[in-house]
């Protein structure tokens, strides 16, 4: 298998994992609720999705476009359940961050500058969820599957961008993968603690 063919396989795996992980959070939000879910993180997911779709169209790369486009409606559904209209400051700050770091650099350094800036946003937007998990004991609304598939997805997208010689996007995904791993580990910890607490209450 050539490097090009391998990178394409990785790209399609990345699209599939993104859909699976986002659907897992959508289902959890729909059936259990959104307790512990960070509005800032998911608003940024939507805004960054618009950037990646724009980038995919600009590059004529439908795989990059599809990677965000296919999960956009599910992300909107999760955000809607978090009632963003009641937290307009969070939405406004998120929009300002993406505009400043993702779109404005395009006019100076081209799409590579926008991708590098978006990498910073991708890294930063995992922080609110991580802080939420650290500060709150109840993470019942947070999906472990979402963050686990996000971590694996970052790995395969890194391989795709390496094969496609899109190095700015590659490095963005490397650092994003580390943050996905941190959120995954913290979510597992909180769910395990909740399970142990439930067992203790049943025993005593």
N, C-alpha and C positions, 0 to 999 in steps of 0.2 A: 504494500500500500504506500502510495506517495505521500509526502508531507501535506500536499494540497488536499488530497482525498481524506486524510486523517483529520485535518483541521475542519473540513466540512462536516464530518461525522460528529466531531466535538461540538460544533455549532448547533447542529440539530438536537443533540443530546441536551445542550444548554437551553434551547427553546422548550423542550419537553419538561425539563426539570423546573424551569421557571413557572410553567403552567401548573405543574403538579404542586409545587410549594405554595404558590399564591392561592390556588384552589383550596388547599388545606387550611390556610388562614381564613379564607372566605367562609368555608364550611364551619369552622370553629366560631367565627363571629356570628354566623347565622343561627347556630344551634345552642351555643353556650353563652355567648356574649363577648364583650370587648374589654373585660376587666384586665388591666395591665398592658393593654395595647397602646402604643405611643402614637398620638395624632401627628406629631411633627414628623416622625419617621415615615408614616404612610402618605402624608401630603407630599413629602419630598420624593417618595417612590413615583407618584403620579407625575410630578413636575420633571423629574429626571427621565421618566419614560417618554415624555414629549420631546426632550432633547435627543434621546437615542433614536426615536422614530425620524426626527428631522435629519439627524446625522446619517441614518441608513438611506434615506431618500437622496440626500446630497451626494453620497458615495455610490448610489445605484446598487446598494447592497440590501436585498430584500430579507436576508437572514437576520441582519441587525435590526431592521425595521420590525420584523415579525417577533423578535425576542421580547420587545416591549409592547408592541401593538396587541398581541394575543392575550396579554394579561391585564391590559389597561382597564377594561370594564370591571374585572374582579377587584382591582385596587380601588376603583371609584366606589364600589359597593362597601368595602371595608371602611373607607373614609367617611362615607355617608352615615354609617352607623355610629361613628364617633362624633356626630353633630358638629361639623366644622364651623357652621354659622354662629355657634355659641363661643367659638374660640378664634375670632377673626384675626387677632394679633399673631397667633401661631401661623395661620395661613399666610398672612402678609409677610412675616419674617421669612418664611420658607420660600415664598415667591421672590423676595428680594435677594436671597442667597443664590438661588438658581440663576436669576437674571444676571447678577454680578459675576458669578464664577463660571457659569456655563455658556451664556450667550454673548456677553460683552467681549470676552477674549477672542471670539471668532473674528471680530472686526479688526483686531490687531495682529493676531498670529494665525488666523485661519481656523479650520476645523480641528487641527491638532491642539491648538490652544484651548478650544472649547472642551475637547475630550479630557485634557489634563485638568482643567478646572472642574469638570464634572466628576473626575476621579476624587478630587478633594471633597466634593459634596457627597459622593457615595460613601466615603470614609466617615465623614462627619454625621451623616444622617442615621448611621447605626448607633451613635452615642445616646440619643434620647431614649431609645428602647433599652439599651444596656443600663442606663441610669435608672429607668423605670423598674427594671428587674432587680437592681441592687436595692432600691429604696422600698419597693413594695414586696410584701410577702406573698400576696395573692397574684399569681400569674396565670390564672385559669383560662383567660382569654387568649393567651399567647400560644401559638402553635410551634411545637418542637420540630415538626416535619418541615414547616416553612423555612426555619433557619438552617436545618440540616441540609435540605435541598439547595438552599441559597449558597451554602459553603461549597458543596460539590459542584453546583452550577458555576460558581466563580472559578473553580479549577478548570472546568472544561472550556469555559469562555476564554480563559487565559491561553489555553492551548490553541483555540481557534484563532485568536488575534495574533498569536505568535506565528502560526502558519500563514495568516493573511498579511503578515508584516505590518500590522497596525500596532506599533509598539506603545504609543500613549495609552491606548485602550487596554493593552496587555497589562501594563503596570497598574493601571487603575483597578483592574480586576484582582490582581495579586493582593493589594492592600485591603480591598473590600472583602476578599475571602477571609482574611484574618479577623475582621470585625464580625463577619457572619459566624465564624467559629466561636467567638467570644459570646455572642448572643445565644447561640445554640447551647453552649455549655451552661450558661446561667439559667436558661429556660429549663433544661434538664434538672438542674439543681433545685429550682423552685418547685417543679412538679413532684420531684422525689420527696421534698420536705412536706408538701401538702399530703402526699400519700402516707407518709410515716405518721403525720399528725392524725389523719383519719383512722389509721390502724390503732394508734394509742387511745383515741377516744372510744373506739369500739371495745377495746380490752378493758378500759377502766370505766 
